[in-house]
Amino acid sequence: MVKEAIATGATTEEAYEKACAMLGVDPADAEFEVLETEEKKRFGLFGGRPAKVRAFIRSTPADAAAEYLRNVLSGMGLGDVNIEIREEEAGAELVLTGENIGFIIGHRGETLDSLQYLASLVANHVDESYYRITLDVGNYREKRKGALVSLAKKDAARAVRTGRNITLEPMNPYERRIIHTAVQEVEGATSFSVGQDLDRSCLLYTSPSPRDCS
């Protein structure tokens, strides 16, 4: 996606700076095209025209998602958050850093997941194609994954030991996949997802099941 602005000025440089200001970017971060060069008035009285310049920036899906997040976080009173874009295959991870931003993780990552979902919608609107966005704050995703793997293995082992089914708390699809993968490492245990929508969770038990994990 390309964002552009056209401005005029007494000189090409002045027109370019005005166009960049309209885009809200530093002149060093934009590209430009001179549409018309300036012409001085003849004898200081006749003719003449200002310079006209088109400044533009190329925005990737990750850039669009990051810009959206900056606006949302600014509205939440977090105007000094730094967003690092780490390109990945078919997407990007946006790592947020700054003071006092831990609260945007929310209960078990619910707020972070909601922001991630909205940022993904923005990113996928850029080129109208699938582009995966992942948000992380303070390495939360890796810590949460470790906690889920530990929980899955512990409860799967308990299900095998006691012969009783165990239903975990509701989780999003990403977290359920982590649970299912970890349970496969516990001999005699298996799992599948139960419930609907936001209440969908993982059921751990000892008997083989023909149902697919999802």
N, C-alpha and C positions, 0 to 999 in steps of 0.2 A: 504494500500500500504506500502511496506517495502523498505526502502533505505538502502544499505549496502556498506561496503568497507572492503577490506582485505589488511592487511599490515604485514610486518615482522619487527623484532627488536631484539636486543641483549637479551632482557627480554620480558616476557609477557606484563608487564606494558608499556614498550616502544612501543611494537607493537600495543597495544590498543590505546595509545595516538596518534600514527601516523594514525591509521584507523579513529579515531574521527576527526582528523584534515582534513583528506580527505573528510569526510562528512560535515565538517564545523560546528560541534556541540561540546559542552562541554562534556568531558568524563562522567560527572554526569548525562547527559541527554540521554545516549545511553545504549544499551544492548550489550553483547558480547558473543562470543563463541571461545574457544581456539581450534584451528585446529591442532597446533603442539606446544609442549613445547620446550624450548631451551635445547640444549645439549652442554656442554662444551667440548672443544677439549681434547683428551687424551694426557697427558704429555705436554699439551700446544701446541701440534703440529698436531695431527691427529684427523680426524673426526670433530664432532661438527656441530651444525646447529642453525640457529636463530629460535626464536619463531614466530608463525604465528597466527594471531588473526583476527576474523571476527567481526566487529562492525556494529550494525544496529539500525535503529530507525523506529518505526511504525508511518506512516503518515496518519491522518484522512483526509477526504475531506476538513474539515475546515482548517486544518494545511496547506494543499496544496494551498488553496485559499489565506490564509494569507501570505504564502511565495511568491506567485505570486504577490500579492499586494505590498509587501515590495520591490520587484525588480522593479516594475513599478514606485512606488513612489520615489525610490532612483534615478531612471532615470529622474524624474521630479525635482530633487534637494531636496527631502524630505527624507533624510536618517535617521532622528531621530523620525519617527512616531511610536507610540506604538499601537499595534493592540490587543485588548482584544477579546477573543473568548467566546461567550455566547451560549452554546449549547441549541437548541430548538428542538421541535418535528419535525422530518424530515428535520432538517437543523440547521443553526447557524446564529447568528447575529455577525458581526464583527464591533466592535466599535473603531474608529480611533481617537486618541488624539495626540496632539503635538502643537508646536508653528507654527503660520502662515499657517495652513492647510485649513482654511475656503474656500479658492479659489477652492479647488477640488470639492466643492458642485456644482459649476457652475450655470448657469441661470436656476432657478426653478428646481434645482437638476439634470440637464441633465448630467453633468460630473460624478456625483456620481452614477447615474443610469447606465451609460456606464461602469464604473468600476465594478459595481455590476454584470452586465450582463457577463462581461469577467471573473470575479472571479467565477461566477456560472458555466461557461463552464469548467473551470479548476477543480472545485470541483466534478462535475458530471462525469468527466473523470476518477476519481480515482477508483470507484467501478462500473462504468457503470450503475448507478442507480440514481433516482431522489434525489437531495439534494438541499434544498433551502438555498441560501445565501442572507443575507440582510446586506447592509453597512449603517453605520450611523456616522455622524460627528456632535458634538455639539448638540445632541438631535434634529437634523434637521428633522428627520422623524416624530416625535411627534408634533413638531411645525407646520410642513407642513400639517399634518392631521388636526390639530385644525383649521388652516386657511381655508382648503378646506371645512370642515364641516360648518364653519361660512358662507363661500361664497355660498355653496349649499342651505342652509336654507334661506339666505337673498334673493337670486335670485329666488328661488322657490316661496317664499311668494310674490315677485314682479310679477311673472308670473300669480299667482292666482288673485292678486289684479287688474292687468291691462288686463288680458285675452290674453296676447301676449306671444309667444314662445321666449325663451332665449337660445342661443347657447353659451356655454362656450368655453374657449381656448382649444386647443388640449392637451390631457393628456395621460399618459401611462395607461395600464389596472388596475394597483393597485390604482391609483388616481381616475380613473373613478368609481371603485367599492365604494370608500369612498363617492363620490358624490351621487351615486345612493342610497346608504344606508341612507345618511342624508336626501335626498329628500323625502324618504318614511315617514319621521316624520312630514312633512308639509301637513296638510289636504288639499285635493283638487289638489295637485301637483303630477306629475309623471315625469319620465325621461327615456331615452334610448340613446344608443350610435349611432352616425352618423359619416360618413366619412370613409376614408380608411387609413390604416397603421399609419404613424406618424401624420396624420391630423385627426385622430379619436378623437371625442370630445363628450360631453354630451349635449343633447337637453332637456330643461326643459319646460314643458307646463302643461295645466290644464285639458285636456281631457284624459279619461282613454285610455290606449293603450294595445293591445294584444301582442305587441312585447316584447321580452325578453331583460332585461338589461345585458350588457356585457362590 
